[in-house]
Amino acid sequence: MEMADTLRALANERRLQILDWLKDPVANFPPQVDGDLVEDGVCGVFLAEKLGVSHPTLSEHMRVLAAAGLVTPKRIKQWTFYRRNEARIAEVKQAIAAGV
């Protein structure tokens, strides 16, 4: 994905909030039955509830973040779990600092 597309993904307050919550999932979300909060990520159900949006709305936000490489989705049973892609986030921060 081009840097401009990544920046557009970040130009949304809700997506920035999601990334912030995912920085410390244990502090921001309750324990999950399936999937480890840190290793597997946070279930989309919890993200939608905390954000106060419908599941389709959350899915669109997460699709944009995943397309930008900022989050990594993982399917467990019928659920999708998301965690930050720290390597990609570091690349984006470095590119922004370099003025790219």
MOPAC internal coordinates of N, CA, C and O (Angstrom, degrees):
PM7 1SCF
backbone

  N    0.0000 0     0.00 0     0.00 0    0    0    0
  C    1.4429 1     0.00 0     0.00 0    1    0    0
  C    1.5279 1   109.14 1     0.00 0    2    1    0
  O    1.2310 1   121.28 1   -40.08 1    3    2    1
  N    1.3017 1   115.16 1   139.92 1    3    2    1
  C    1.4556 1   121.19 1   179.23 1    5    3    2
  C    1.5332 1   110.58 1   -68.72 1    6    5    3
  O    1.2310 1   120.82 1   -26.36 1    7    6    5
  N    1.3237 1   116.03 1   153.64 1    7    6    5
  C    1.4621 1   120.37 1  -179.33 1    9    7    6
  C    1.5315 1   110.84 1   -60.25 1   10    9    7
  O    1.2310 1   119.95 1   143.51 1   11   10    9
  N    1.3180 1   117.70 1   -36.49 1   11   10    9
  C    1.4706 1   120.21 1   179.22 1   13   11   10
  C    1.5275 1   110.64 1   -61.07 1   14   13   11
  O    1.2310 1   120.34 1   139.16 1   15   14   13
  N    1.3285 1   116.96 1   -40.84 1   15   14   13
  C    1.4665 1   120.66 1   177.70 1   17   15   14
  C    1.5261 1   111.18 1   -65.56 1   18   17   15
  O    1.2310 1   120.62 1   141.15 1   19   18   17
  N    1.3203 1   116.42 1   -38.85 1   19   18   17
  C    1.4631 1   120.47 1   177.98 1   21   19   18
  C    1.5211 1   110.10 1   -64.47 1   22   21   19
  O    1.2310 1   120.43 1   137.91 1   23   22   21
  N    1.3139 1   116.79 1   -42.09 1   23   22   21
  C    1.4644 1   120.25 1   179.01 1   25   23   22
  C    1.5245 1   111.27 1   -65.55 1   26   25   23
  O    1.2310 1   120.29 1   144.05 1   27   26   25
  N    1.3457 1   117.05 1   -35.95 1   27   26   25
  C    1.4615 1   119.99 1   175.70 1   29   27   26
  C    1.5351 1   110.25 1   -64.50 1   30   29   27
  O    1.2310 1   120.56 1   142.77 1   31   30   29
  N    1.3316 1   116.54 1   -37.23 1   31   30   29
  C    1.4698 1   120.14 1   177.53 1   33   31   30
  C    1.5203 1   110.38 1   -62.45 1   34   33   31
  O    1.2310 1   120.48 1   145.16 1   35   34   33
  N    1.3273 1   116.69 1   -34.84 1   35   34   33
  C    1.4612 1   121.76 1  -179.12 1   37   35   34
  C    1.5299 1   113.10 1   -83.01 1   38   37   35
  O    1.2310 1   120.42 1   169.89 1   39   38   37
  N    1.3146 1   116.80 1   -10.11 1   39   38   37
  C    1.4612 1   121.23 1  -175.92 1   41   39   38
  C    1.5286 1   111.73 1   -86.06 1   42   41   39
  O    1.2310 1   120.74 1  -145.28 1   43   42   41
  N    1.3126 1   116.18 1    34.72 1   43   42   41
  C    1.4588 1   121.13 1  -179.65 1   45   43   42
  C    1.5268 1   107.67 1  -135.67 1   46   45   43
  O    1.2310 1   120.88 1   -55.27 1   47   46   45
  N    1.3207 1   115.92 1   124.73 1   47   46   45
  C    1.4610 1   121.17 1  -175.96 1   49   47   46
  C    1.5237 1   112.73 1   -58.49 1   50   49   47
  O    1.2310 1   120.53 1   140.21 1   51   50   49
  N    1.3245 1   116.60 1   -39.79 1   51   50   49
  C    1.4709 1   119.64 1  -178.54 1   53   51   50
  C    1.5219 1   111.39 1   -67.60 1   54   53   51
  O    1.2310 1   120.44 1   139.87 1   55   54   53
  N    1.3221 1   116.76 1   -40.13 1   55   54   53
  C    1.4722 1   119.16 1   178.78 1   57   55   54
  C    1.5264 1   110.65 1   -67.00 1   58   57   55
  O    1.2310 1   120.20 1   142.69 1   59   58   57
  N    1.3140 1   117.23 1   -37.31 1   59   58   57
  C    1.4663 1   120.01 1   175.94 1   61   59   58
  C    1.5226 1   110.39 1   -64.48 1   62   61   59
  O    1.2310 1   120.25 1   141.48 1   63   62   61
  N    1.3361 1   117.14 1   -38.52 1   63   62   61
  C    1.4568 1   121.02 1   178.47 1   65   63   62
  C    1.5277 1   110.10 1   -63.75 1   66   65   63
  O    1.2310 1   120.31 1   137.06 1   67   66   65
  N    1.3238 1   117.02 1   -42.94 1   67   66   65
  C    1.4665 1   121.24 1   178.42 1   69   67   66
  C    1.5284 1   109.82 1   -59.37 1   70   69   67
  O    1.2310 1   120.37 1   132.25 1   71   70   69
  N    1.3257 1   116.90 1   -47.75 1   71   70   69
  C    1.4711 1   120.04 1   179.68 1   73   71   70
  C    1.5203 1   111.38 1   -60.73 1   74   73   71
  O    1.2310 1   120.60 1   141.99 1   75   74   73
  N    1.3247 1   116.46 1   -38.01 1   75   74   73
  C    1.4580 1   120.16 1   178.83 1   77   75   74
  C    1.5333 1   110.71 1   -65.35 1   78   77   75
  O    1.2310 1   120.01 1   134.62 1   79   78   77
  N    1.3212 1   117.59 1   -45.38 1   79   78   77
  C    1.4666 1   120.81 1   178.19 1   81   79   78
  C    1.5226 1   111.27 1   -61.91 1   82   81   79
  O    1.2310 1   120.41 1   140.80 1   83   82   81
  N    1.3266 1   116.83 1   -39.20 1   83   82   81
  C    1.4634 1   120.40 1  -177.72 1   85   83   82
  C    1.5296 1   112.51 1   -71.12 1   86   85   83
  O    1.2310 1   120.39 1   165.50 1   87   86   85
  N    1.3317 1   116.85 1   -14.50 1   87   86   85
  C    1.4659 1   120.73 1   176.72 1   89   87   86
  C    1.5282 1   110.54 1   -61.40 1   90   89   87
  O    1.2310 1   120.47 1   143.79 1   91   90   89
  N    1.3383 1   116.71 1   -36.21 1   91   90   89
  C    1.4670 1   122.25 1   179.61 1   93   91   90
  C    1.5292 1   108.48 1  -136.69 1   94   93   91
  O    1.2310 1   120.24 1  -104.03 1   95   94   93
  N    1.3284 1   117.14 1    75.97 1   95   94   93
  C    1.4652 1   119.73 1  -174.47 1   97   95   94
  C    1.5248 1   114.04 1   -63.65 1   98   97   95
  O    1.2310 1   119.67 1   147.59 1   99   98   97
  N    1.3223 1   118.24 1   -32.41 1   99   98   97
  C    1.4680 1   120.79 1  -178.89 1  101   99   98
  C    1.5294 1   110.75 1   -65.21 1  102  101   99
  O    1.2310 1   120.20 1   142.61 1  103  102  101
  N    1.3249 1   117.23 1   -37.39 1  103  102  101
  C    1.4591 1   121.33 1   179.78 1  105  103  102
  C    1.5265 1   112.49 1   -76.90 1  106  105  103
  O    1.2310 1   120.17 1   155.20 1  107  106  105
  N    1.3276 1   117.29 1   -24.80 1  107  106  105
  C    1.4559 1   120.81 1  -172.39 1  109  107  106
  C    1.5241 1   115.94 1  -103.71 1  110  109  107
  O    1.2310 1   120.02 1   166.92 1  111  110  109
  N    1.3387 1   117.56 1   -13.08 1  111  110  109
  C    1.4567 1   120.03 1  -175.52 1  113  111  110
  C    1.5281 1   110.91 1  -136.59 1  114  113  111
  O    1.2310 1   120.67 1   -28.42 1  115  114  113
  N    1.3311 1   116.33 1   151.58 1  115  114  113
  C    1.4623 1   119.86 1   178.11 1  117  115  114
  C    1.5282 1   110.81 1   -73.54 1  118  117  115
  O    1.2310 1   119.99 1   -16.10 1  119  118  117
  N    1.3284 1   117.62 1   163.90 1  119  118  117
  C    1.4697 1   120.21 1   176.58 1  121  119  118
  C    1.5309 1   110.05 1   -59.77 1  122  121  119
  O    1.2310 1   120.89 1   -30.75 1  123  122  121
  N    1.3050 1   115.89 1   149.25 1  123  122  121
  C    1.4581 1   122.20 1  -178.53 1  125  123  122
  C    1.5262 1   109.91 1  -109.01 1  126  125  123
  O    1.2310 1   120.94 1   -29.77 1  127  126  125
  N    1.3219 1   115.82 1   150.23 1  127  126  125
  C    1.4633 1   120.90 1   175.76 1  129  127  126
  C    1.5248 1   109.20 1   -70.58 1  130  129  127
  O    1.2310 1   120.88 1   131.57 1  131  130  129
  N    1.3223 1   115.92 1   -48.43 1  131  130  129
  C    1.4684 1   121.42 1   178.48 1  133  131  130
  C    1.5151 1   109.05 1  -108.20 1  134  133  131
  O    1.2310 1   120.54 1   -41.04 1  135  134  133
  N    1.3031 1   116.58 1   138.96 1  135  134  133
  C    1.4539 1   120.94 1   174.59 1  137  135  134
  C    1.5182 1   113.86 1    79.80 1  138  137  135
  O    1.2310 1   121.51 1   -43.80 1  139  138  137
  N    1.3192 1   114.71 1   136.20 1  139  138  137
  C    1.4587 1   122.59 1   176.35 1  141  139  138
  C    1.5248 1   109.16 1   -82.16 1  142  141  139
  O    1.2310 1   119.88 1   -47.20 1  143  142  141
  N    1.3263 1   117.83 1   132.80 1  143  142  141
  C    1.4611 1   121.55 1  -178.07 1  145  143  142
  C    1.5258 1   112.69 1   -55.25 1  146  145  143
  O    1.2310 1   120.13 1   140.71 1  147  146  145
  N    1.3180 1   117.36 1   -39.29 1  147  146  145
  C    1.4657 1   121.01 1  -176.48 1  149  147  146
  C    1.5283 1   111.24 1   -85.56 1  150  149  147
  O    1.2310 1   120.40 1   129.89 1  151  150  149
  N    1.3240 1   116.84 1   -50.11 1  151  150  149
  C    1.4666 1   120.68 1  -175.39 1  153  151  150
  C    1.5250 1   113.29 1   -72.60 1  154  153  151
  O    1.2310 1   120.55 1   137.19 1  155  154  153
  N    1.3347 1   116.56 1   -42.81 1  155  154  153
  C    1.4617 1   120.66 1  -174.50 1  157  155  154
  C    1.5192 1   113.15 1   -99.53 1  158  157  155
  O    1.2310 1   120.51 1   154.21 1  159  158  157
  N    1.3144 1   116.64 1   -25.79 1  159  158  157
  C    1.4536 1   120.55 1  -178.01 1  161  159  158
  C    1.5133 1   111.69 1   107.52 1  162  161  159
  O    1.2310 1   121.48 1     4.70 1  163  162  161
  N    1.3099 1   114.78 1  -175.30 1  163  162  161
  C    1.4598 1   122.40 1  -176.77 1  165  163  162
  C    1.5252 1   108.64 1  -101.04 1  166  165  163
  O    1.2310 1   121.10 1   -43.89 1  167  166  165
  N    1.3239 1   115.51 1   136.11 1  167  166  165
  C    1.4584 1   121.52 1   179.00 1  169  167  166
  C    1.5341 1   109.77 1   -63.50 1  170  169  167
  O    1.2310 1   120.83 1   -41.49 1  171  170  169
  N    1.3159 1   116.02 1   138.51 1  171  170  169
  C    1.4573 1   121.56 1   178.29 1  173  171  170
  C    1.5175 1   113.43 1   -56.86 1  174  173  171
  O    1.2310 1   120.15 1   150.41 1  175  174  173
  N    1.3295 1   117.33 1   -29.59 1  175  174  173
  C    1.4711 1   121.13 1   178.13 1  177  175  174
  C    1.5292 1   109.75 1   -61.20 1  178  177  175
  O    1.2310 1   120.47 1   134.37 1  179  178  177
  N    1.3354 1   116.70 1   -45.63 1  179  178  177
  C    1.4678 1   120.39 1   179.39 1  181  179  178
  C    1.5338 1   111.09 1   -65.37 1  182  181  179
  O    1.2310 1   120.57 1   140.30 1  183  182  181
  N    1.3182 1   116.51 1   -39.70 1  183  182  181
  C    1.4662 1   120.31 1   179.31 1  185  183  182
  C    1.5244 1   110.82 1   -63.08 1  186  185  183
  O    1.2310 1   120.23 1   134.79 1  187  186  185
  N    1.3356 1   117.16 1   -45.21 1  187  186  185
  C    1.4708 1   121.04 1  -179.57 1  189  187  186
  C    1.5274 1   110.44 1   -62.47 1  190  189  187
  O    1.2310 1   120.50 1   136.18 1  191  190  189
  N    1.3311 1   116.65 1   -43.82 1  191  190  189
  C    1.4648 1   120.41 1   179.88 1  193  191  190
  C    1.5197 1   111.40 1   -62.48 1  194  193  191
  O    1.2310 1   120.44 1   132.62 1  195  194  193
  N    1.3256 1   116.76 1   -47.38 1  195  194  193
  C    1.4709 1   120.73 1  -177.57 1  197  195  194
  C    1.5314 1   111.11 1   -65.64 1  198  197  195
  O    1.2310 1   120.65 1   143.23 1  199  198  197
  N    1.3271 1   116.37 1   -36.77 1  199  198  197
  C    1.4628 1   121.10 1  -179.44 1  201  199  198
  C    1.5318 1   111.27 1   -78.23 1  202  201  199
  O    1.2310 1   120.51 1   160.29 1  203  202  201
  N    1.3364 1   116.63 1   -19.71 1  203  202  201
  C    1.4618 1   120.38 1  -179.74 1  205  203  202
  C    1.5159 1   113.25 1    75.36 1  206  205  203
  O    1.2310 1   120.89 1  -144.48 1  207  206  205
  N    1.3347 1   115.91 1    35.52 1  207  206  205
  C    1.4676 1   120.60 1  -179.92 1  209  207  206
  C    1.5296 1   109.72 1  -126.40 1  210  209  207
  O    1.2310 1   121.09 1   -13.04 1  211  210  209
  N    1.3193 1   115.51 1   166.96 1  211  210  209
  C    1.4592 1   120.31 1   177.47 1  213  211  210
  C    1.5289 1   109.37 1   -74.22 1  214  213  211
  O    1.2310 1   121.13 1   -16.07 1  215  214  213
  N    1.3080 1   115.45 1   163.93 1  215  214  213
  C    1.4694 1   119.50 1   179.40 1  217  215  214
  C    1.5349 1   112.00 1   -63.75 1  218  217  215
  O    1.2310 1   119.27 1   139.77 1  219  218  217
  N    1.3529 1   119.01 1   -40.23 1  219  218  217
  C    1.4738 1   117.90 1   176.54 1  221  219  218
  C    1.5332 1   112.95 1   -62.35 1  222  221  219
  O    1.2310 1   120.43 1   142.96 1  223  222  221
  N    1.3339 1   116.79 1   -37.04 1  223  222  221
  C    1.4736 1   119.81 1   178.48 1  225  223  222
  C    1.5245 1   110.08 1   -65.76 1  226  225  223
  O    1.2310 1   120.78 1   135.23 1  227  226  225
  N    1.3333 1   116.12 1   -44.77 1  227  226  225
  C    1.4603 1   119.05 1   178.00 1  229  227  226
  C    1.5281 1   109.94 1   -61.50 1  230  229  227
  O    1.2310 1   120.11 1   137.12 1  231  230  229
  N    1.3093 1   117.39 1   -42.88 1  231  230  229
  C    1.4668 1   121.11 1  -179.13 1  233  231  230
  C    1.5235 1   111.25 1   -57.26 1  234  233  231
  O    1.2310 1   120.47 1   140.82 1  235  234  233
  N    1.3342 1   116.71 1   -39.18 1  235  234  233
  C    1.4629 1   119.80 1   178.67 1  237  235  234
  C    1.5285 1   110.91 1   -67.04 1  238  237  235
  O    1.2310 1   120.11 1   136.02 1  239  238  237
  N    1.3303 1   117.40 1   -43.98 1  239  238  237
  C    1.4660 1   120.08 1   177.07 1  241  239  238
  C    1.5283 1   110.24 1   -59.24 1  242  241  239
  O    1.2310 1   120.54 1   135.31 1  243  242  241
  N    1.3227 1   116.57 1   -44.69 1  243  242  241
  C    1.4601 1   120.42 1  -177.33 1  245  243  242
  C    1.5245 1   111.41 1   -69.95 1  246  245  243
  O    1.2310 1   120.37 1   146.96 1  247  246  245
  N    1.3364 1   116.90 1   -33.04 1  247  246  245
  C    1.4689 1   120.29 1   176.75 1  249  247  246
  C    1.5283 1   109.85 1   -62.08 1  250  249  247
  O    1.2310 1   120.60 1   136.67 1  251  250  249
  N    1.3349 1   116.47 1   -43.33 1  251  250  249
  C    1.4668 1   121.48 1   179.66 1  253  251  250
  C    1.5296 1   110.30 1   -64.81 1  254  253  251
  O    1.2310 1   120.32 1   134.24 1  255  254  253
  N    1.3364 1   116.99 1   -45.76 1  255  254  253
  C    1.4679 1   120.27 1   179.48 1  257  255  254
  C    1.5301 1   111.39 1   -64.27 1  258  257  255
  O    1.2310 1   120.35 1   140.20 1  259  258  257
  N    1.3219 1   116.94 1   -39.80 1  259  258  257
  C    1.4695 1   120.47 1   179.40 1  261  259  258
  C    1.5241 1   110.83 1   -68.33 1  262  261  259
  O    1.2310 1   120.06 1   139.61 1  263  262  261
  N    1.3309 1   117.49 1   -40.39 1  263  262  261
  C    1.4682 1   120.92 1   178.49 1  265  263  262
  C    1.5244 1   110.96 1   -62.08 1  266  265  263
  O    1.2310 1   120.62 1   147.01 1  267  266  265
  N    1.3307 1   116.42 1   -32.99 1  267  266  265
  C    1.4712 1   121.51 1   177.43 1  269  267  266
  C    1.5240 1   111.22 1   -79.46 1  270  269  267
  O    1.2310 1   120.39 1   172.39 1  271  270  269
  N    1.3297 1   116.87 1    -7.61 1  271  270  269
  C    1.4614 1   120.75 1  -179.88 1  273  271  270
  C    1.5185 1   113.75 1    79.93 1  274  273  271
  O    1.2310 1   120.13 1  -168.96 1  275  274  273
  N    1.3246 1   117.35 1    11.04 1  275  274  273
  C    1.4642 1   120.78 1  -175.67 1  277  275  274
  C    1.5248 1   113.00 1   -83.39 1  278  277  275
  O    1.2310 1   120.41 1   157.66 1  279  278  277
  N    1.3269 1   116.81 1   -22.34 1  279  278  277
  C    1.4683 1   121.59 1   174.39 1  281  279  278
  C    1.5200 1   108.42 1  -131.27 1  282  281  279
  O    1.2310 1   121.64 1   -22.99 1  283  282  281
  N    1.3115 1   114.48 1   157.01 1  283  282  281
  C    1.4571 1   121.62 1   177.99 1  285  283  282
  C    1.5211 1   108.65 1  -117.01 1  286  285  283
  O    1.2310 1   119.94 1   -61.03 1  287  286  285
  N    1.3345 1   117.72 1   118.97 1  287  286  285
  C    1.4599 1   119.37 1   177.30 1  289  287  286
  C    1.5237 1   110.89 1   -85.52 1  290  289  287
  O    1.2310 1   121.21 1   -29.39 1  291  290  289
  N    1.3278 1   115.29 1   150.61 1  291  290  289
  C    1.4690 1   120.93 1   177.34 1  293  291  290
  C    1.5194 1   107.77 1  -143.57 1  294  293  291
  O    1.2310 1   121.05 1   -52.88 1  295  294  293
  N    1.3308 1   115.59 1   127.12 1  295  294  293
  C    1.4651 1   120.16 1   178.43 1  297  295  294
  C    1.5279 1   109.70 1   -88.20 1  298  297  295
  O    1.2310 1   120.95 1   -49.41 1  299  298  297
  N    1.3246 1   115.79 1   130.59 1  299  298  297
  C    1.4603 1   122.63 1   171.60 1  301  299  298
  C    1.5244 1   105.07 1  -133.38 1  302  301  299
  O    1.2310 1   121.19 1   -61.31 1  303  302  301
  N    1.3399 1   115.32 1   118.69 1  303  302  301
  C    1.4661 1   121.23 1  -173.32 1  305  303  302
  C    1.5226 1   107.89 1    55.02 1  306  305  303
  O    1.2310 1   119.90 1    51.53 1  307  306  305
  N    1.3437 1   117.80 1  -128.47 1  307  306  305
  C    1.4654 1   119.65 1  -178.80 1  309  307  306
  C    1.5231 1   112.72 1   -95.12 1  310  309  307
  O    1.2310 1   119.84 1  -172.67 1  311  310  309
  N    1.3259 1   117.91 1     7.33 1  311  310  309
  C    1.4584 1   122.04 1  -174.61 1  313  311  310
  C    1.5282 1   111.29 1  -106.17 1  314  313  311
  O    1.2310 1   121.39 1   -25.78 1  315  314  313
  N    1.3400 1   114.95 1   154.22 1  315  314  313
  C    1.4577 1   120.33 1   173.22 1  317  315  314
  C    1.5243 1   107.80 1  -113.69 1  318  317  315
  O    1.2310 1   121.69 1   -49.75 1  319  318  317
  N    1.3226 1   114.38 1   130.25 1  319  318  317
  C    1.4625 1   122.56 1  -179.77 1  321  319  318
  C    1.5210 1   108.00 1  -111.42 1  322  321  319
  O    1.2310 1   120.62 1   -34.52 1  323  322  321
  N    1.3256 1   116.41 1   145.48 1  323  322  321
  C    1.4639 1   121.24 1  -176.61 1  325  323  322
  C    1.5182 1   110.64 1  -127.41 1  326  325  323
  O    1.2310 1   121.59 1   -40.30 1  327  326  325
  N    1.3324 1   114.56 1   139.70 1  327  326  325
  C    1.4623 1   119.72 1   171.50 1  329  327  326
  C    1.5180 1   108.54 1  -139.38 1  330  329  327
  O    1.2310 1   121.58 1   -21.81 1  331  330  329
  N    1.3123 1   114.58 1   158.19 1  331  330  329
  C    1.4734 1   120.08 1  -179.10 1  333  331  330
  C    1.5197 1   110.63 1   -67.65 1  334  333  331
  O    1.2310 1   120.90 1   -34.64 1  335  334  333
  N    1.3212 1   115.88 1   145.36 1  335  334  333
  C    1.4562 1   122.14 1   172.26 1  337  335  334
  C    1.5248 1   105.92 1   -98.86 1  338  337  335
  O    1.2310 1   121.11 1   -89.73 1  339  338  337
  N    1.3308 1   115.49 1    90.27 1  339  338  337
  C    1.4683 1   120.90 1  -173.37 1  341  339  338
  C    1.5253 1   112.76 1   -61.78 1  342  341  339
  O    1.2310 1   119.98 1   146.23 1  343  342  341
  N    1.3234 1   117.64 1   -33.77 1  343  342  341
  C    1.4684 1   120.40 1   179.59 1  345  343  342
  C    1.5324 1   110.34 1   -64.28 1  346  345  343
  O    1.2310 1   120.33 1   135.30 1  347  346  345
  N    1.3237 1   116.98 1   -44.70 1  347  346  345
  C    1.4646 1   120.74 1   179.71 1  349  347  346
  C    1.5260 1   110.62 1   -67.91 1  350  349  347
  O    1.2310 1   120.19 1   139.79 1  351  350  349
  N    1.3219 1   117.24 1   -40.21 1  351  350  349
  C    1.4566 1   120.38 1   179.05 1  353  351  350
  C    1.5299 1   110.04 1   -62.12 1  354  353  351
  O    1.2310 1   120.21 1   139.98 1  355  354  353
  N    1.3252 1   117.20 1   -40.02 1  355  354  353
  C    1.4700 1   121.01 1   177.15 1  357  355  354
  C    1.5341 1   110.46 1   -63.41 1  358  357  355
  O    1.2310 1   120.10 1   138.93 1  359  358  357
  N    1.3282 1   117.41 1   -41.07 1  359  358  357
  C    1.4721 1   121.24 1   177.91 1  361  359  358
  C    1.5257 1   110.44 1   -60.13 1  362  361  359
  O    1.2310 1   120.45 1   135.05 1  363  362  361
  N    1.3205 1   116.75 1   -44.95 1  363  362  361
  C    1.4603 1   121.88 1  -178.63 1  365  363  362
  C    1.5265 1   110.01 1   -64.32 1  366  365  363
  O    1.2310 1   120.43 1   135.42 1  367  366  365
  N    1.3279 1   116.79 1   -44.58 1  367  366  365
  C    1.4688 1   120.37 1   178.14 1  369  367  366
  C    1.5202 1   110.60 1   -60.15 1  370  369  367
  O    1.2310 1   120.54 1   137.71 1  371  370  369
  N    1.3300 1   116.57 1   -42.29 1  371  370  369
  C    1.4722 1   120.48 1  -179.57 1  373  371  370
  C    1.5359 1   110.01 1   -65.60 1  374  373  371
  O    1.2310 1   120.33 1   138.62 1  375  374  373
  N    1.3178 1   116.98 1   -41.38 1  375  374  373
  C    1.4648 1   120.16 1  -179.92 1  377  375  374
  C    1.5314 1   110.66 1   -65.33 1  378  377  375
  O    1.2310 1   120.39 1   140.17 1  379  378  377
  N    1.3204 1   116.86 1   -39.83 1  379  378  377
  C    1.4653 1   120.43 1   178.72 1  381  379  378
  C    1.5284 1   109.43 1   -65.37 1  382  381  379
  O    1.2310 1   120.43 1   135.89 1  383  382  381
  N    1.3222 1   116.78 1   -44.11 1  383  382  381
  C    1.4775 1   120.40 1   179.31 1  385  383  382
  C    1.5257 1   111.36 1   -62.46 1  386  385  383
  O    1.2310 1   120.54 1   146.93 1  387  386  385
  N    1.3326 1   116.57 1   -33.07 1  387  386  385
  C    1.4650 1   120.83 1   179.88 1  389  387  386
  C    1.5314 1   112.25 1   -81.25 1  390  389  387
  O    1.2310 1   120.73 1   173.32 1  391  390  389
  N    1.3323 1   116.21 1    -6.68 1  391  390  389
  C    1.4584 1   119.69 1   178.74 1  393  391  390
  C    1.5033 1   114.25 1    80.53 1  394  393  391
  O    1.2310 1   120.42 1  -156.94 1  395  394  393
  N    1.3238 1   116.80 1    23.06 1  395  394  393
  C    1.4722 1   120.19 1   179.71 1  397  395  394
  C    1.4906 1   110.26 1   -79.91 1  398  397  395
  O    1.2310 1   120.10 1   180.00 1  399  398  397

